[in-house]
Amino acid sequence: NQTTINEFILLGFSYGLQVQTLLYLVFLVTYVVTITENAIIIFVVKRNHHLQKPMYYFLGNLSFLEIWYVSVTLPKLLFGFWSQSMTISFSSCMTQLYFFISLMCTECVLLAVMAYDRYLAVCHPLHYTAIMTHKLCFQLSILSWTGGFSISLVKVSFISRLTFCGPQVINHFFCDISPVLNLSCTDMSLAETVDFALALVILLVPLLIVVFSYSCILSAILCMPSAQGRRKAFSTCTSHFTVVIIFFSATLFIYARPRRIHPFNLNKVVSVFYAVFTPALNPLIYCLRNKEVK
């Protein structure tokens, strides 16, 4: 007999007390650092007139996103370490899943928008200010947020209609698509197909925009006559390009493959990297190589 369940147990990191204490401190420090770093970037961009440029407008959007990105998963994980209770209700699990996927999809589009901005700045510098107006920046940011949250709504609506049975253990530290789907006791082929198709769209379309933009940027940089001009143009793109490589490498590994073939322990390690540490690294990557932000 199969019993329908209305709450899950997040397996998290099932190690000894000493290891869990160490992980608790690492994740707590990472969370505080991430919030602080990204809040500082938002404050600096808002307060400095010389940073009122499209690139920093989108960077402010990214920092705002990263604050919520870690806040969707880490507080629950930290509370679980502290209380030794990792249960989560079905509705809370679906809510966490929705916001996490929404923010991830939004970041995909936002990184593509930032690549397009760099393409215009390097390849069409004379027309850059005329094209990348405040209105267009606002429209592109709205497109990023609405696109990400809309695609996530479709994904989670299909997953939430499934029936979930025991065992109720999710082999992860938050509610992610693959481990949640594997607890379903009903036919999930439609939910898997919709999720996989939308994952390819939201990952590959922005990635193609990024590849096209940076191909044009590289071509334009190589054609510049002066070495100083090439260095200056290259320096404006390296930070974003580094963030793009880190983000898309991890997300393609996790989300752009059929669900059932994933080794979950490896998924957990990769998820810690892109869901916990990457939001803390991004501000450092942008600021360490950016003299204007410094």
Secondary structure, 3 states (H helix, E strand, C coil): CCCECCEEEECCCCCCHHHHHHHHHHHHHHHHHHHHHHHHHHHHHHHCHHHCCHHHHHHHHHHHHHHHHHHHHHHHHHHHHHHCCCEEEHHHHHHHHHHHHHHHHHHHHHHHHHHHHHHHHHHCCCCHHHHCCHHHHHHHHHHHHHHHHHHHHHHHHHHHCCCEECCCEECCCCCCHHHHHCCECCCCHHHHHHHHHHHHHHHHHHHHHHHHHHHHHHHHHHCCCCHHHHHHHHHHHHHHHHHHHHHHHHHHHHHCCCHHHCCHHHHHHHHHHHHHHHHHHHHHHHHHCCCCCC
